[in-house]
Amino acid sequence: MNAPVDVSFFARAAKPLSSYRPYWAKRFGTAPFLPMSRAEMEQLGWDSCDIVLVTGDAYVDHPSFGMAVIGRVLEAQGFRVGIIAQPDWHSADAFKALGKPNLFWGVTAGNMDSMINRYTADRKIRSDDAYTPGDIGGKRPDRAAIVYSQRCREAYKDVPIVLGGIEGSLRRIAHYDYWSDKVRRSIVVDAKCDLLLYGNAERALVEVAHRIAAREPVESITDVRGTAFVRRASEDGWFEIDSTSVDEPGRVEAHINPYLTTSEQASAQGSRCEPDGAPASAPENTPDLIADSAYPAGVAGQKYLKSSEAVAQPMAFVANPALKARLKAPPRDKSVIRLPSYEQVKSDAVLYAHANRVLHLETNPGNARALVQAHGEGTTARDVWINPPPIPLSTAEMDYVFDLPYARSPHPAYADEHGSHDGATKIPAWEMIRFSVNIMRGCFGGCTFCSITEHEGRIIQSRSEDSIIHEIEDIRDKVKGFTGTISDLGGPTANMYRLGCKTPEIEAACRKPSCVFPGICQNLTTNHDPLIKIYRRGRALKGIKKILIGSGLRYDLAVKSPEYVKELVQHHVGGYLKIAPEHTESGPLDKMMKPGIGSYDRFKQMFEKFSEEVGKKQFLIPYFIAAHPGTSDEDMMNLAIWLKKNGFRADQVQTFYPSPMATATAMYHSNKNPLRKVTRQSEVVDIVRGDKRRRLHKAFLRYHDPNNWPLLRDALKAMGRADLIGNGKHHLIPTFQPLTDGSYQSARRTNSTPGAKTRPGTPQPGRVLTQHTGLPPRATGAGKPRSTGGARGPAGPAGAGYQAKKGISK
């Protein structure tokens, strides 16, 4: 953590979202749904749209879907907003459906990165899409944000394009692309957008919209936080800092041979040992003494002797007095850090890891500096300029965003022949969050494989208790099909509501990537009382039978509040609770920035104790990752032993998925660890590459599957652990091999190998009851919880900017 800044960032108030003068079109009022056709525009009395939003998701007017949030926020500012959802991208015709936007296009790939949405961790095309009516795959292109931007430009070339969403956030600098296995340029360059808004963009978008509406050219809007754009000339008045002076990744000098004399050492390096101005040699038989004045202050009085009499002396580094005035750090709000260029990081993996580390060090809105990265050389050279992250929303602003008049259902255009959204046109992502409430944003966990922090930031933004209770009442009174069960009160993490630094000054100055690794920061508040109060108030509401917690739980924080664990376990667990220890071994856990398995054991003891007190039989569902950077074959073997010892048999297997810009992805590409200073001689990270080794790591997680036994037998023998092969309880796999068809039944059946038998619907006698081994689904009022197969996301609110359904998890 660096020294505190002079003035607390959070003491400088940002302009509230509700303080702007509404645009003149406010007189048209609020639309029941934002229009998706000309006919709907005419019904509203519109002749044109001020802003047209293009998205890769079906339009669901719900605060868990980012495009609905953006649309309603802009509508509240007085703008006429239309939506083009999942357009046919093969031509520009579909992009002309609502006519020419008066102000700008707003483009996003959707709630998920389009590549993660379309491909599994093994780069196989998915056959489904939870954000499409009927769960049909193929309704969006690869790299949808780029394709949509190109079509918007083709449709109306003089209309500014403002790009946003998680796909843009994760690609704002040159980034490693897992699907092509190469480093790609910033999406700002490839999409040719006028402005990129990264992170949760309400604050930036409202300001940009009003400035464009005031006829300010979009190319002159370069001072808005949370934006990125291309510029060809350096900006006057800014202090540029070469990132290599912040975190030097360059060559390390060779070690000096200690057996050489001082003169021989100097000669080997092409220099002399005498300081400038000293005699080249001294008369024989006279001491080789040099005046004190020849040495810097602090080492006066230390005499250098002749080589034959040389003795070890401490080295002293002092500032050059002539440069003292220039050593003063420039103001952070006028400093820009130059990252290695696209061409450099493309050809040098060490520089890529270094650039990734610098970017993650500049993510706290309280002290982050602007970043710039060159793309191209010579006449084609231009800079991608990235302003500091957006200012977090206050509680009042969060309430403003979530209290807007959402219809809380899919657009009527998606209704089936019965006028319902529960049949063939059901949208699974909406079904998953239909009866859930998003209570906060952000995550300070800093898990290296996760995309939440890169997009939403690590400063928690919480809604007020009254706003949350009001939404629960709205669900009870207005949402069709509600049976009395709220499926989730959560967000990226279930139990980070209202947690943060003890003081704004410390929060604004901190540069740590995580508040809970390697241990919980002493400056972090862990008081769960506000969350307990919401749970109690919510379940006391008339008509509310049960409130469940479906979002991932940070159990190392929960154990700090036994009262919270008791409240959660005894009132808000519907048979099982999912948590994510991710691994049992310290090697991969350190690379993930996750706590040791001991934290899981402590939480498990509390969970079982409080469940027993109320006579409930409840189960923990731990999730684990295979093939994460830093994971050895022995680590996976030890995890498999732990799983068998504890009676877990995982049907769902999550393999590490390198999402753009994640720290773990930088490890995967560079074999370096960006959590520490990156040099060419720094730590080399063990990376699991190649289908064979990835299959092995997945096989260890599914040690109980007979299809995996031949592979595991060969691996255990090669590792010298043939003692784990046998037919006893202490063995991992048996010696016999039953007949198998080589098939695998995924929890998501559409992505399974044909021929596999379906999973039994009821528990088998003698088996440990878990979600993976046959625990009956809980009754949530929303149907059976959707399982996520290869890579999972939060089970709570599905959007507003983080990878839901099959994205990157907590």
ROTOR-812985 format. One line per 5 residues: number of its first residue (from 1); for each residue x, y negated, z negated of C-alpha. Coordinates in steps of 0.5 Angstrom, whole numbers, always signed. Each point is the difference from the previous one (the first is absolute). Example, Ala and Ser with C-alpha at 12.3 -4.5 7.8 and 13.67 -1.06 7.14 Angstrom:
BEGIN
1> +25,+9,-16 ~ +2,-7,+2
This chain:
BEGIN
1> +0,+0,+0 ~ +3,-7,+2 ~ +0,-6,-4 ~ -7,-3,-1 ~ -2,-5,+6
6> +0,-8,-3 ~ -8,+0,+1 ~ -4,+6,-1 ~ -3,+1,+7 ~ -7,+2,-3
11> +0,-7,-3 ~ -1,-3,+7 ~ -7,+1,+1 ~ -2,+2,+7 ~ -6,-3,+4
16> -6,+4,-2 ~ -4,+4,+5 ~ -6,-4,-1 ~ +3,-7,+0 ~ +0,-1,+8
21> -5,-4,+3 ~ -5,+5,+4 ~ +0,+0,+7 ~ -6,-3,+4 ~ -2,+7,+2
26> -2,+1,-7 ~ -7,-2,+2 ~ -2,+6,+3 ~ +0,+4,-7 ~ +2,+7,-2
31> -1,+6,+5 ~ -2,+6,-2 ~ +5,+4,+4 ~ +6,-4,+3 ~ -2,+1,+8
36> +2,+5,+4 ~ -3,-2,+7 ~ -3,-6,+3 ~ -7,+2,-2 ~ +2,+0,-7
41> +3,-7,+1 ~ -6,-3,+4 ~ -5,+3,-6 ~ +5,-5,-5 ~ -1,-6,+5
46> +7,+1,+2 ~ +3,-2,+7 ~ +7,+2,-2 ~ +5,+3,-5 ~ +5,-5,-3
51> +4,+6,-2 ~ +0,+7,+3 ~ +2,+6,-5 ~ +3,+6,+4 ~ +1,+7,-4
56> +1,+7,+1 ~ -5,+2,-6 ~ -7,+0,+1 ~ -3,-6,-3 ~ -3,+2,-7
61> -2,-6,-4 ~ +3,+1,-7 ~ +6,-3,-4 ~ +4,+6,+1 ~ +1,-1,+7
66> +5,-5,+2 ~ -4,-3,+6 ~ -6,-1,-4 ~ +3,-4,-5 ~ +4,-4,+5
71> -6,-1,+4 ~ -5,-2,-6 ~ +6,-5,-3 ~ +0,-3,+7 ~ -7,-1,+0
76> -1,-3,-7 ~ +5,-5,+3 ~ -5,-2,+5 ~ +3,+4,+6 ~ -4,+4,+5
81> +3,+7,+0 ~ -1,+5,+4 ~ +3,+8,+0 ~ +2,+4,+6 ~ +1,+7,-4
86> +4,+6,+4 ~ -1,-3,+7 ~ +2,+4,+6 ~ +7,-3,+1 ~ +1,+3,+7
91> -2,-7,+3 ~ -1,-7,-3 ~ -8,+1,+2 ~ -2,+2,-7 ~ +4,-6,-3
96> -4,-5,+3 ~ -7,+3,-3 ~ -1,-6,-4 ~ +3,-5,+4 ~ +6,-5,-1
101> +2,-2,-7 ~ +0,-7,-1 ~ +6,+0,-5 ~ +4,+7,+0 ~ +0,+7,+0
106> +1,+4,-6 ~ +3,+7,+1 ~ +1,+6,-4 ~ +1,+8,+1 ~ -5,+1,-6
111> +1,+2,-7 ~ +5,+5,+1 ~ +6,+0,+5 ~ -2,+2,+6 ~ +6,+5,+1
116> -1,+3,-7 ~ -8,+1,+2 ~ +1,+3,+6 ~ +6,+5,-2 ~ +2,+5,-5
121> +7,+0,-4 ~ +2,+5,+5 ~ -2,-5,+6 ~ -6,+4,+2 ~ -6,-3,+3
126> -6,+0,-5 ~ -6,+2,+2 ~ -4,-5,-4 ~ -1,-7,-3 ~ -3,-2,-6
131> -1,-7,+2 ~ -4,+2,+6 ~ -8,+2,+1 ~ +0,+8,+0 ~ +7,+1,-3
136> +2,+0,+8 ~ +8,-1,+1 ~ +2,-4,+6 ~ -4,-6,+0 ~ +7,-5,-1
141> +6,+0,+4 ~ +7,+1,-3 ~ +3,-6,-3 ~ -7,-3,+1 ~ +2,-7,-3
146> +5,-1,+6 ~ -5,+3,+5 ~ -6,-4,-2 ~ +4,-7,+0 ~ +2,+2,+7
151> -7,+0,+2 ~ -2,-6,-4 ~ +5,-4,+4 ~ -2,+3,+7 ~ -7,-1,-2
156> +1,-8,-2 ~ +7,-1,+1 ~ +0,-7,-3 ~ -4,+2,-7 ~ +5,+0,-6
161> +1,+7,-3 ~ +1,+1,-7 ~ +2,+7,-2 ~ -1,+3,-7 ~ -2,+7,-4
166> +5,+5,-2 ~ +3,+2,+6 ~ +2,-7,+1 ~ +3,-1,-7 ~ +4,+7,+1
171> +3,-2,+6 ~ +2,-8,-1 ~ +7,+2,+1 ~ +4,+4,+4 ~ -2,+7,-3
176> +1,+8,+1 ~ -5,+3,+4 ~ -1,+7,-2 ~ -4,+2,+6 ~ +5,-2,+5
181> +6,+1,-5 ~ +3,-7,+2 ~ +0,-7,-3 ~ -5,-4,+3 ~ +0,-8,+1
186> -5,-4,-5 ~ -7,+1,+2 ~ +0,-8,+1 ~ +4,+1,+6 ~ -3,+6,+3
191> -7,-2,-1 ~ +1,-7,+2 ~ -4,-3,-5 ~ +0,-7,-2 ~ +0,+1,-7
196> +0,+6,-5 ~ -3,+0,-7 ~ +3,+5,-4 ~ -3,+3,-7 ~ -7,-2,-2
201> -1,-6,+4 ~ -6,-4,-2 ~ +4,-6,-3 ~ +4,+0,+6 ~ -5,+1,+5
206> -5,-5,-3 ~ +5,-5,+1 ~ +2,+2,+7 ~ -7,+0,+2 ~ -1,-7,-2
211> +6,-3,+3 ~ -2,+3,+6 ~ -7,-3,+0 ~ +3,-7,-1 ~ +4,+1,+7
216> +7,+1,-3 ~ +4,+4,+5 ~ +1,+8,-3 ~ +7,-1,+2 ~ +1,-6,-5
221> -3,+4,-6 ~ +7,+3,-3 ~ -1,-2,-7 ~ -5,+5,-2 ~ +2,+5,-5
226> -1,+7,+2 ~ +1,-1,+7 ~ +5,+2,+5 ~ +1,-3,+7 ~ +5,+0,+6
231> +5,-7,+0 ~ +5,-1,+5 ~ +4,-5,-3 ~ +3,-1,-8 ~ -5,-4,-4
236> +3,-7,-3 ~ +1,-1,-7 ~ +1,+8,-2 ~ +6,+3,-3 ~ +1,+6,+3
241> +3,+6,-4 ~ +4,+6,+4 ~ -3,+6,-4 ~ +7,+3,+0 ~ +2,-5,-5
246> -6,+2,-4 ~ +1,+8,+0 ~ +6,+1,+4 ~ +0,+7,+4 ~ +6,-1,+4
251> +7,+4,+0 ~ +3,+2,-7 ~ +8,-1,+0 ~ +4,+6,-1 ~ +3,+1,-7
256> +6,-2,-2 ~ +6,+5,-1 ~ +2,-1,-8 ~ +7,+3,+1 ~ +2,-6,+5
261> +3,-6,-3 ~ -3,-7,+1 ~ +4,-2,+6 ~ -1,+7,+3 ~ -8,-1,-1
266> +0,-7,+3 ~ +5,+3,+6 ~ -5,+5,+2 ~ -6,-5,+0 ~ +4,-4,+5
271> +2,-6,-5 ~ +5,-2,-5 ~ -1,+0,-8 ~ +2,-7,-1 ~ -5,-5,+0
276> +1,-6,+5 ~ +5,-4,-1 ~ +4,+4,-4 ~ +8,+2,+2 ~ +0,+6,+5
281> +5,+3,-5 ~ +3,-1,-6 ~ +8,+0,-2 ~ +2,+6,-3 ~ +1,+1,-7
286> -5,-6,-1 ~ -7,+1,-3 ~ -5,-1,+5 ~ -4,-5,-3 ~ -6,-4,+3
291> -2,-7,-3 ~ -7,+1,-4 ~ -3,-6,+5 ~ +1,+5,+6 ~ -6,+4,-3
296> -7,-1,-1 ~ -3,-3,-7 ~ -1,+6,-5 ~ +6,+4,+2 ~ +5,-6,-2
301> +6,+3,-4 ~ +0,+7,+4 ~ +7,+1,+3 ~ +1,+4,+6 ~ +6,+4,+0
306> +4,+3,+5 ~ -2,+7,+3 ~ +4,+4,-4 ~ -2,-3,-7 ~ -8,+0,+3
311> -5,+1,-6 ~ -8,+0,+1 ~ -3,-6,-1 ~ -8,-1,+0 ~ -3,-4,+6
316> -4,-6,-1 ~ -5,-3,+5 ~ -1,-7,+0 ~ -4,-5,+4 ~ +4,-5,+5
321> -1,-6,-3 ~ -1,-3,+7 ~ -6,+4,+1 ~ -3,-1,-7 ~ -5,-5,+3
326> -2,+5,+5 ~ -1,+6,-4 ~ -7,-3,-3 ~ -5,+4,+2 ~ -5,-3,+5
331> -7,+0,-2 ~ -4,+6,+1 ~ -6,-3,+4 ~ +5,-3,+5 ~ +4,+7,+1
336> -1,+5,+5 ~ +4,+6,+0 ~ +3,+3,+7 ~ -1,+7,+1 ~ +4,+5,+4
341> -3,-1,+7 ~ -4,+5,+4 ~ +6,+2,+4 ~ +4,+1,-6 ~ -5,+4,-4
346> -2,+4,+6 ~ +7,+3,+1 ~ +3,+0,-7 ~ -4,+4,-6 ~ +4,-3,-5
351> -2,-7,+2 ~ -7,+2,+0 ~ +0,+3,-7 ~ +3,-7,-2 ~ -6,-4,+4
356> -5,+4,-4 ~ +3,-1,-6 ~ +0,-8,+1 ~ -7,+0,+2 ~ -2,+4,-6
361> +4,-5,-5 ~ -4,-6,+3 ~ -7,+3,-1 ~ -2,-4,-7 ~ -4,-6,+2
366> +3,-4,-6 ~ +7,+0,+3 ~ +0,+3,+7 ~ +4,-3,+5 ~ -2,-1,+8
371> +3,+6,+4 ~ +3,-1,+8 ~ +2,+6,+4 ~ +2,-1,+7 ~ -2,+4,+6
376> +3,+0,+7 ~ +7,-4,+2 ~ +1,-5,+5 ~ -5,-4,+3 ~ -5,+5,-2
381> +2,-1,-8 ~ -6,-2,-5 ~ -1,+0,-7 ~ -5,+4,-4 ~ -2,-5,-6
386> -3,+3,-6 ~ -3,-5,-5 ~ +0,+2,-8 ~ -6,+5,-2 ~ -6,-3,-1
391> -2,-3,-7 ~ -5,+5,-4 ~ -7,-1,+0 ~ -2,-3,-7 ~ -6,+4,-4
396> -5,-5,+3 ~ +2,+1,+7 ~ +0,+7,-1 ~ -7,-1,-2 ~ -2,-4,+6
401> +3,+5,+5 ~ -4,+6,-3 ~ -6,-4,-2 ~ -2,-2,+7 ~ -6,+3,+3
406> +2,+7,+3 ~ -5,+4,+3 ~ +4,+6,-3 ~ -2,+5,+6 ~ +2,+1,+7
411> -2,-4,+5 ~ -7,+2,+3 ~ +3,+2,+7 ~ +3,+6,-4 ~ -7,+3,-2
416> -2,+6,+2 ~ -7,+2,+3 ~ -3,-1,-7 ~ +3,-6,-1 ~ +4,+3,-5
421> +8,+0,-1 ~ +0,+7,-3 ~ -1,+4,+6 ~ +5,+1,+6 ~ +2,-7,+0
426> +2,+0,-7 ~ +7,-4,-2 ~ +4,+4,-5 ~ +4,-5,-2 ~ -6,-4,-2
431> -3,+6,-3 ~ +6,+1,-5 ~ -1,-7,-2 ~ -7,-1,+0 ~ -1,+0,-7
436> +6,-3,-3 ~ +3,-7,-2 ~ +6,-3,+1 ~ +3,-3,-6 ~ +7,-3,+2
441> +5,+0,+5 ~ +8,+1,+0 ~ +4,+5,-3 ~ +7,-1,-4 ~ +2,+7,+0
446> +4,-1,+6 ~ +0,+8,+2 ~ +5,+0,+6 ~ -5,+4,+4 ~ -6,-4,-1
451> -2,-6,+5 ~ -5,-4,-5 ~ +6,-4,-3 ~ +2,-2,+7 ~ -7,-2,+2
456> -3,-3,-7 ~ +6,-1,-4 ~ +1,+2,-7 ~ -3,-6,-4 ~ -7,+3,-2
461> -6,-5,+2 ~ -6,+2,-4 ~ -7,-2,+0 ~ -4,-2,-5 ~ -4,+5,-5
466> -7,-4,+2 ~ +2,+1,+8 ~ +1,+7,-1 ~ -6,+1,-4 ~ -4,-4,+5
471> +2,+5,+6 ~ -2,+6,-4 ~ -7,-3,-1 ~ +0,-1,+8 ~ +2,+7,+1
476> -6,+2,-5 ~ -5,-4,+3 ~ +2,-1,+8 ~ +4,+6,+2 ~ -4,+6,+3
481> +1,+7,-2 ~ +3,-2,-7 ~ -2,+5,-5 ~ +3,-4,-7 ~ +8,+2,+1
486> +5,-5,+2 ~ +5,+4,+3 ~ +6,-4,-2 ~ +2,-7,-3 ~ +7,-1,+2
491> +5,-2,+6 ~ +7,+2,+2 ~ +1,+2,-7 ~ -6,+2,-5 ~ +3,-3,-7
496> +4,-7,+2 ~ -6,-4,-1 ~ +3,-7,-3 ~ +7,+3,-1 ~ +6,-4,+1
501> +5,-4,-3 ~ +0,-3,-6 ~ +1,-7,+2 ~ -1,-3,+7 ~ +8,-3,+0
506> +2,+7,-1 ~ -4,+3,+6 ~ +2,-6,+4 ~ +7,+1,-1 ~ +0,+8,+1
511> +4,+4,+5 ~ -1,+7,-2 ~ -4,+4,+5 ~ -3,+4,-5 ~ -3,-2,-7
516> +0,+7,-2 ~ +6,+3,+2 ~ +5,+3,-3 ~ -5,-2,-6 ~ -5,-4,-1
521> +2,-8,+0 ~ +0,-3,-7 ~ -3,-6,+3 ~ -6,+4,+3 ~ -6,+0,-4
526> -4,+7,-1 ~ -6,-2,-3 ~ -6,+4,+3 ~ -5,-4,-5 ~ -3,-4,+6
531> -1,+7,+4 ~ -3,+3,-6 ~ -5,-5,+0 ~ -2,+0,+7 ~ -1,+8,-1
536> -4,-1,-6 ~ -5,-6,+3 ~ +0,+4,+7 ~ -3,+6,-3 ~ -5,-3,-5
541> -3,-3,+6 ~ -8,+2,+1 ~ +0,+5,+6 ~ +8,+2,+0 ~ +0,+7,-2
546> +8,+1,+1 ~ +6,-4,+2 ~ +6,+4,+3 ~ +7,-2,+1 ~ +2,+3,+7
551> +6,-5,+1 ~ +7,+3,-2 ~ +2,-1,-7 ~ +7,-3,-2 ~ +1,+5,-6
556> +6,-3,-3 ~ -4,-6,-1 ~ -6,+3,-3 ~ +4,+4,-5 ~ +2,-7,-3
561> -8,-1,-2 ~ -3,+7,-3 ~ -6,-4,-1 ~ -1,-1,+8 ~ +2,+8,+1
566> -5,+2,-5 ~ -6,-5,+3 ~ +2,+3,+7 ~ +1,+7,-1 ~ -7,+0,-5
571> -4,-4,+5 ~ +3,-1,+7 ~ +2,+6,+2 ~ -4,+5,+5 ~ +3,+6,-2
576> +7,-1,+3 ~ +5,-6,+0 ~ +5,-1,+6 ~ +7,-3,-2 ~ +6,+0,+4
581> +7,+2,-4 ~ +2,+2,+8 ~ +6,+4,-3 ~ +3,+3,-6 ~ +8,-1,+2
586> +4,-6,-2 ~ +3,+0,+7 ~ -6,-2,+4 ~ -4,-3,-5 ~ +6,-6,-1
591> -1,-1,+8 ~ -7,-1,-1 ~ +0,-4,-6 ~ -4,+4,-4 ~ +0,+2,-7
596> +2,+7,-3 ~ -4,+6,+0 ~ +0,-1,-8 ~ -5,-6,+1 ~ -5,+5,+3
601> +1,+5,-6 ~ -2,-6,-5 ~ -6,-2,+4 ~ -2,+8,+1 ~ +0,+1,-7
606> -4,-6,-2 ~ -5,+2,+6 ~ -1,+6,-3 ~ -1,-2,-7 ~ -5,-5,+2
611> -4,+5,+4 ~ +0,+5,-5 ~ -3,-5,-5 ~ -6,-1,+4 ~ +0,+7,+2
616> +1,-1,+7 ~ +4,+5,+5 ~ +4,-5,+5 ~ +6,+1,+4 ~ +6,-5,+2
621> +1,+1,+8 ~ +7,-2,+1 ~ +3,-2,+7 ~ +7,+1,+2 ~ +4,-2,+7
626> +4,+5,+4 ~ +6,-2,+4 ~ +1,-7,-3 ~ +7,-3,+1 ~ +5,+2,-6
631> -4,+7,-1 ~ +5,+6,+1 ~ -3,+7,+1 ~ +2,+2,-7 ~ -5,-6,-2
636> -5,+3,+3 ~ +1,+7,-2 ~ +0,-3,-7 ~ -7,-4,+1 ~ -3,+7,+3
641> +3,+4,-7 ~ -4,-6,-4 ~ -6,+1,+4 ~ +0,+7,-1 ~ +1,+0,-7
646> -6,-5,-1 ~ -4,+3,+4 ~ -1,-5,+6 ~ -2,+3,+7 ~ +0,-6,+5
651> -4,+0,+6 ~ +1,-7,+2 ~ +8,-1,+2 ~ +2,-7,+0 ~ +7,-1,+4
656> +4,-6,+0 ~ -3,-5,+6 ~ +5,-6,+2 ~ -4,-6,+0 ~ +3,-6,+3
661> +4,-4,-5 ~ -1,+4,-6 ~ +6,+1,-4 ~ +0,+7,+1 ~ +0,+0,+7
666> +6,-4,+0 ~ +3,+5,-4 ~ -2,+5,+6 ~ +2,-4,+5 ~ +7,-2,-2
671> +2,+6,-6 ~ +1,-6,-4 ~ -3,-2,-7 ~ -3,-8,+1 ~ -2,+0,-8
676> +8,-1,-1 ~ +5,-5,+4 ~ +1,+3,+7 ~ +7,+1,+2 ~ +3,+5,+5
681> +3,+4,-6 ~ -6,+0,-4 ~ -5,+6,-2 ~ -2,+5,+6 ~ -7,+2,-1
686> -2,+7,+2 ~ -5,+0,+5 ~ -5,+5,+2 ~ +0,+0,+7 ~ -2,+5,+6
691> -6,+5,+0 ~ +3,+6,-3 ~ +2,-4,-7 ~ -6,-4,+0 ~ -4,+7,+0
696> +4,+3,-5 ~ -1,-6,-5 ~ -8,+1,+2 ~ +1,+7,-1 ~ +3,-1,-7
701> -6,-4,-2 ~ -5,+6,+3 ~ +4,+5,-3 ~ -6,+4,-1 ~ -2,+1,+7
706> +2,+7,+3 ~ +2,-4,+7 ~ +6,-3,-4 ~ +3,+5,-3 ~ +5,+3,+5
711> +2,-7,+1 ~ +1,-1,-8 ~ +3,+7,+0 ~ +6,-2,+5 ~ +1,-7,-4
716> +0,+3,-7 ~ +5,+5,+3 ~ +4,-5,+3 ~ +0,-5,-6 ~ +2,+6,-5
721> -6,+1,-3 ~ -3,+7,+2 ~ -1,+1,-7 ~ -7,-4,+1 ~ -2,+5,+5
726> -4,+6,-3 ~ -7,+2,-3 ~ +1,-2,-7 ~ -4,-7,-3 ~ +7,-3,-1
731> +1,+1,+8 ~ -2,-6,+5 ~ -1,+5,+6 ~ -1,+7,+0 ~ +4,+5,+4
736> -6,+3,+4 ~ -3,-3,+6 ~ -7,+0,+2 ~ -3,+0,+7 ~ -1,-8,+2
741> -3,-3,+6 ~ +5,-6,-1 ~ -6,-5,-1 ~ -1,-6,-5 ~ -6,-2,-2
746> +0,-8,-2 ~ -4,-3,-5 ~ -2,-4,+7 ~ -2,+5,+4 ~ +0,-4,+6
751> +7,+0,+0 ~ +1,+8,-2 ~ +3,+5,+4 ~ -5,+4,+3 ~ -2,+7,-3
756> +1,-2,-7 ~ -5,+2,-5 ~ -4,-5,-4 ~ +2,-2,-7 ~ -5,+4,-5
761> -5,-5,-3 ~ +0,+3,-7 ~ +6,+1,-4 ~ +2,+7,+0 ~ +1,+4,-7
766> +6,-1,-4 ~ +3,-6,+5 ~ +2,-7,-3 ~ -6,-4,+1 ~ +3,-6,+4
771> -3,-4,+6 ~ +5,+4,+4 ~ -2,+7,-2 ~ -8,-1,+0 ~ -2,-5,-5
776> -7,-2,+2 ~ -1,-7,+3 ~ -3,-5,-5 ~ -6,-3,+1 ~ +1,-8,+2
781> -6,-1,+4 ~ +4,-1,+6 ~ +1,+7,+2 ~ +6,+5,-1 ~ +6,-4,+0
786> +4,+0,+6 ~ +7,+3,+0 ~ +6,-3,+3 ~ +4,+5,+3 ~ +7,-1,+1
791> +1,-7,-3 ~ -5,-4,-4 ~ -2,-6,-2 ~ -4,-3,-6 ~ -7,+3,-1
796> -2,-7,-2 ~ -2,-6,+4 ~ +2,+2,+7 ~ +3,-7,+3 ~ +1,-7,-1
801> +7,+2,+2 ~ +3,+6,-2 ~ +1,+7,+3 ~ -7,+4,-2 ~ -2,+7,+2
806> +7,+3,+3 ~ +5,-6,-1 ~ +5,-1,-6 ~ -2,+2,-7 ~ +1,-3,-6
